Structures are given as structure tokens and as C-alpha cells.
């Protein structure tokens, strides 16, 4: 396999493999790539959610009224359960309170609200200049401190992924720059503007997990990116990193699909890429790692694509976490007159929001504003005609029509056995369905339901164990009490025997005394 | 004549010995049906079914003493699962045993608690910590929401708070669709 990969990367693009299904979509990326990346002005208030990753909510470690410096820890994830959150700029903590998160649930969550003081003053920074002499676990610890999560969209904690990688033997690090979803261009602009930073991050990651080599995968239509990366790789002192152009087929940027294209191997169902000796990171994550290790800058800001025909000047911005989405849109010229829908993420996997007051989080890669004529009017759903198009395009090689029927009828175990957990929610099946069945929505619902059931089952098992332990303890205590009672009774009985003996002795003595004291009969 | 008789007798002896050995070697510990019923019960240990816990109720179902529709926390889905397992017809929950309610967690008002330990003794899963004349509190993650700590409390300082889904345990709802679906 290794030789296979080596050969294909040497001959860039000639020995690529295929993944099943997928779609060729119109890119719509040019519109947001015309203007260079810019940093919007500091907002008047930053609302930083304490849960920005896949996992538990972290606890705030600042008080209202407290002054924080840029990069100060404000949410302590303790590295095991959660992911650290840092102050995006210097200022005062106005409140630690519940705010609406830009989440499809529309639920509120705990946030730290910071009023910036405009100084943007950093805390003391200690870059790890000697990172090459540090052990992998120390680098992973530093990555964990910096609160880095996968910036490709899944926001899985990077240090946890690295732990998996360190436990397995990783031979190849893959940097994923195949940004396949239409409209999104934040990774493309990052690779064009910061190729050296990405390569530096790749070197740190490769050193931390002990991989032998690194491959950067980009799409074949990213000409400017290719030039920028090739120039950076050719620079003296740069590490030998292979650049591979993969064909632009959606969802090529999915971790499993990209691995299949590069190596021809499939990541096992329910497994991780580390099971086959690979570690896959997004290019933006690599840049964040470089920031964290070489400059001691925790993850405070990210590239966000603000695009769509509903925005006057589509472009990429470098936004601080916690910036209201409305500020980004205003910076990009505001809404066009016929703007109709605000979507977070791309048109395939994103979700729409009803308000632009929500903050940018670590997961926000794209803010897409669509116009009236771009929104497909909701077509009435029709019964499935079993055309099989969905199965033909499914990149995970599932049978969407069967899964749909199982979820609809509540056959959860059957749906799980049919591979529902392997669905990557890419929406290809949805896109091609002639009956307009919202298949991806069904699968998201089904996956959530499976997770909830699993959680319930674990909770029930736990409660059963505690109940049985308590019953056993009560039974043991009762037995012990009964044993103590029996002992006491025995002691009492023994006591009674001794008392009888004492009484008998006293009786004997009394009789003897009375015999002695009897008057002698007179002579 | 003698040879077939001897052959059959020795065969019978051989098989008898084999079966006898197997019955000792592969003896089932406990009743597997009870375990499988118990696995389907929600383990709230609330006693609404009329038995002092989920396992006693499972034993009663297995012996035919109790019906399968006496568990309100399990809801209709629980009744269906039991009916599937036991090959019986599903039936609606028996209202005598209460109605299905949303999962909830007990919360002790610590300012009012007098530290009498009665709730600690009532909790079937040891989810309350405290000591005599000291404040008590509920370990929310361990609480099954069984309500059993409410009646013994002499100062009524325990309240059942319904569990609200947060952003971490939220999941996408069922899509709203016009047609009823069915087998494609």
C-alpha cells in the first residue's frame, strides 16, 4: 500500500483511485475568491460559546467584570472531556450567561460575553521554538492547551485524534485541502495566502505522531493553490511533502472518501483512519497547530467564507470567534435586496438560521446567503419509486431507500445493521431523489435516534448495576445484623449458664456458712 | 438376537452418559428469560409496576404473575419490545400503574433539607449523598427519576425537574412530511 501511495503521489494524479458514487456539482467558488482575505473591525461585543466542539460543555473559568487579555483561558476543558476556549481579544468579561447558539436546534448554551477594550493586548506568549526536540505527547498536550479542533466541519478535538494516532502506528499524514462543497472557499484562500504556515503545521503534526511522510490533497481545479503550495514546498529548508490533485467530485473532501481516492483502501466501518495507518487533518487545522506551537497563539480566529448572491461583496474574512454573523455580512457590503435565506455551511450539508445575531464559532466555515430564485421551492414529497439513484450516488455504498423505510417505521436495530452509522450526511441521495424525499434529514434524525438509544441503554445498564449492588449490600447488612443478634443471644445464654453456676456457688457457700454458725449443742 | 439387544443397550448407555455429562457441563445459571426481560426494562427502579424494582418485575413477568403493560417509564415502546420478546400481543399501558412521563431528575432544596437521611434510604440506586444532620444532595447523573425519595421527605424539600435536552444531547427531529410513507 505504501509503495502504491508513493507511486501515485510521485506521478501526481495518474494513479488515483475512485470512491463510490458522488456528484459533480457547480463550484460557485470564484465569487468569494476575487477579493483578498480581510479582517473585519473589532465588534462591540464578542459572545464566545463554551461548547464549540463535539463533546461536553466546558466550565467557564472567568467571572463577570474580570479583565482578560487576548489568548487568556476562559473555558477550561481539562483536556480530557472538553476543549479549551480562549479570549479572542483583550477586554472585560461582561457576563457568563445563556445565549442562543448558532446551532440547528435553536437551543441556548452557556457563553462568555466579552466587551473588547480595543487594545487587542496579548497575554505573555511562550512559543515552543524547540518543538523538534519535544516528544509527541508534549506536542499533543500543547495542541490540547490551544483548544484546537478539526476545522473541516466536524470539530472533533484534534488532541483526541492525535491520541488515537499515537496509539496506532501512523505512516502517512494526509492534509485535507479538498474542499468539495460548493461556495466554500476558506481553505482555498488559506492555502493561497498562508502555504508556509500549513507546511510548518504539517511538519509539527508529522513529528508529533511519528509519521514517515505527509501528503497534501487539493482539488484539481485549484490552480492558484497548487502554484502557491508548490512554490512553498520548493523553498530551501521546506520538508519533502507530496502534493496530490484529486478530481473535484463531491464529497471528495470527506475523510473516508479522500483516503479511498488516495490509497484505494477503505476505512473500516466504525473504525478510524488510524486503523489503516493514516491520520487525516484539515489544512486549516494544520495552520492552527503551527500558530499554537510556533507562536503560542491558541485557536481564536478562523477563515470564514461569506458568500452567495445575497451578499453584496462575497469574500473570505478572518473572523474572531464570537463575532456576530451580522457584523461579517455588514463588512461584506450587507445583504443584497433579494436575500432570502441565511445558511451556515454549504448548500449540501449546511443548515439555515433564522437570525444573524448568532456568533461565529470554531466550526463556522461558511456563511451563505441565498436569494429567492436560488432557493428550490419545497417540492411536495412523493412516494419512493425505487429508481435506485440514491444508492448509485451514495459515497458510503449504503442503500438509502432501505434505510429510509427502516427509519420511517422505527426499525432502529435494522437501520443500524444496514449501516446507518456510516452515513456521512452528504446529501447526495437527497439531491438526486426524483420524489423529493428529504433523505439526508431522515438519516440525521435516525443517527441521532440511534445515539440517544445507545445513551439510554448505557444509563439503564448503569442504573441496573447500582441497583443490584445496593440490593447485595442491603442483603449483606441484614445478614450481618442477624449474625450479631445470634451472637448476642448465644452470649446471653452462656451468661445464664454462668449465672446459674455462680448462684449455685453462692448457695453452697451460704449453706456452709449457716452450717458453721449453727450453735454447738451443749454438753 | 442377543447382539442387537446388547448393541442397543450399550448405545443407550453411551447416550445416557453423554446427556448426563452435558446436563452438568452446560447447566444454565439462572433463568435467561428473566435476564432478557430485565434488559428491556428502563431500570428506573421506581416500583410503579407493583414490584420493588425492575428485576423483581422481570421475574414476575417470566413466571406469568405480572402483565407486560405495567411499566410507565418504559412507555408504549417498552411494551412493544416486551411483546416482541415474549411473542405476545402488544397492549396499551395499564393506567392503574400511572402514565408515561418525561424523564426527570430529583433536586433537593439544600436550604430546607434537615438531614434526616430518609431519602437516602429510599433511593434505589444510591444517587443521594449526605449524612445525619448534614445537607443531602442528589447526584444528577445517577438519578433515574423514580420519585421514591419524595414521599419519605418530612419537609418536602425534593422536587422533580424534567430533563431538558441541551445542545450536546439534542438531535435532529423527524422530518415533517405530508405523505405517510411505508414500504417503498
Interface residues (C-beta under 8 A of the other chain):
Chain A: X51 X55 X56 X57 X101 X103 X104 X105 X107 X109 X380 X381 X382 X383 X384 X386 X401 X402 X404 X405 X408 X409 X437 X438 X441 X442 X444 X445 X447 X448 X449 X451 X452 X455 X456 X459 X460 X461 X462 X463 X464 X466 X467 X468 X469 X470 X471
Chain B: X38 X41 X42 X43 X44 X45 X53 X54 X55 X124 X125 X126 X127 X142 X144 X165 X166 X167 X168 X169 X170 X171 X172 X173 X174 X175 X177 X178 X179 X181 X182 X183 X184
